[in-house]
Amino acid sequence: MTKPIYVLNGPNLNLLGSREPEIYGTQTLDDIRDSLIETADGRAIEFRQTNSEGDLVTWVQEAQREGAALILNAGAYTHTSVALHDALRACTIPVIEVHLSNPAARESFRHINYVTPAATATIAGLGARGYHFALEAAIKMTA
């Protein structure tokens, strides 16, 4: 049986669709999940969101053991979490970082990034479509 592709989402992404739609778009996280599952080409998707840093770190470790690849939108933990960085460094599966907006074009505190140095690839600034590009890449990387 093929291992699932994990799609993990960090803090405040549960507010998509209502939080700053001019930056993050109008699709909800449920919309993104449903669209990914629909286009996953039969691949199993393990889709989760948490506002807890510890849960996110635990799920990254689980993805390393149980998953084929990891798509990660760490939200604000991108800019603050050494613990998340360390968990990602332990991953031997492809890790694709996704951001709806382009953090490099935003506030200076968002220029600090603990995820990118541990990621296989990064997709930023393409809105919800970025998840689809990440899924396409993950499928190809694990074929």
C-alpha positions in Angstrom: 0.0 0.0 0.0 1.3 3.5 -0.9 2.0 5.7 2.0 -0.1 8.9 2.2 1.1 12.4 1.5 0.8 14.5 4.6 -0.5 18.1 4.3 0.1 19.8 7.6 -1.0 23.4 8.4 0.0 25.6 11.3 -1.6 28.3 13.3 -4.5 30.5 12.1 -4.9 28.6 8.8 -8.2 27.5 10.2 -9.3 31.1 9.7 -8.8 31.0 5.9 -11.6 32.5 4.0 -12.3 35.1 6.6 -8.9 36.3 7.8 -7.4 39.0 5.6 -8.8 37.7 2.3 -6.9 40.3 0.4 -3.7 38.5 1.4 -4.8 34.9 1.9 -7.7 34.6 -0.5 -11.3 33.5 0.1 -11.0 29.7 0.0 -11.3 28.0 3.4 -8.9 25.3 4.5 -11.7 22.8 4.0 -12.0 24.0 0.4 -8.3 23.5 -0.1 -8.5 20.0 1.5 -11.4 18.9 -0.6 -9.8 20.2 -3.8 -6.5 18.4 -3.0 -8.3 15.1 -2.3 -10.3 15.5 -5.6 -7.1 16.0 -7.6 -4.8 13.6 -5.7 -4.9 11.0 -8.5 -5.9 8.3 -6.1 -3.2 9.1 -3.6 -4.2 9.1 0.1 -3.9 12.5 1.7 -3.5 13.0 5.5 -4.7 16.6 5.9 -4.4 18.4 9.3 -4.3 21.8 10.9 -3.3 22.9 14.4 -2.6 26.0 16.3 -0.2 24.1 18.6 3.5 24.1 17.9 4.0 20.8 19.8 1.3 19.1 17.8 2.8 20.3 14.5 6.3 18.9 15.5 4.7 15.6 16.5 2.9 15.4 13.2 6.1 16.1 11.2 7.7 13.2 13.1 4.7 11.0 12.2 4.9 12.0 8.6 8.6 11.0 8.5 7.6 7.5 9.8 4.3 7.0 8.0 4.2 9.3 5.0 5.6 9.3 1.5 6.0 13.1 1.4 5.1 16.2 3.5 3.5 19.4 2.3 3.8 22.0 5.1 2.3 25.4 5.6 3.7 26.2 9.0 2.1 29.6 9.1 3.7 31.9 11.7 5.8 29.0 13.1 7.9 29.4 9.9 9.4 32.4 11.5 9.7 31.3 15.1 10.1 27.6 15.6 13.5 26.0 16.0 11.8 22.9 17.2 9.9 22.6 13.9 13.2 23.2 12.0 14.9 20.4 14.0 12.0 18.0 13.3 12.1 18.8 9.6 15.9 18.2 9.5 15.2 14.7 10.6 12.9 14.0 7.7 14.2 11.8 4.9 11.0 12.2 2.9 10.4 15.1 0.5 9.3 18.2 2.4 7.5 20.9 0.3 7.0 24.2 2.1 3.9 26.2 1.0 2.9 29.8 1.7 -0.3 31.4 0.3 1.4 34.8 0.3 5.0 35.6 -0.4 6.7 36.1 3.1 9.8 37.7 1.5 7.6 40.5 0.1 5.9 41.2 3.5 6.9 42.5 6.9 10.6 42.1 7.9 9.9 39.7 10.7 8.5 37.3 8.0 11.9 37.2 6.3 13.2 34.9 9.0 12.5 31.4 8.0 13.3 28.2 9.9 11.5 25.9 7.4 13.2 26.7 4.1 16.7 25.4 5.1 15.1 22.0 5.9 12.7 21.8 3.0 13.2 20.1 -0.4 11.3 22.9 -2.1 9.3 26.0 -1.4 6.2 27.4 -3.1 5.1 30.9 -2.1 2.8 33.6 -3.3 0.5 31.6 -5.5 -2.5 31.4 -3.1 -4.3 28.1 -2.7 -2.9 27.0 -6.1 0.4 26.6 -4.3 -0.9 23.5 -2.5 -1.8 21.9 -5.9 1.7 22.6 -7.3 3.1 21.0 -4.1 0.8 18.0 -4.4 1.8 17.5 -8.1 5.5 17.7 -7.1 5.0 15.3 -4.2 3.3 12.8 -6.4 6.1 13.0 -8.9 8.8 12.8 -6.3 7.3 9.6 -4.8 6.3 7.8 -7.9 
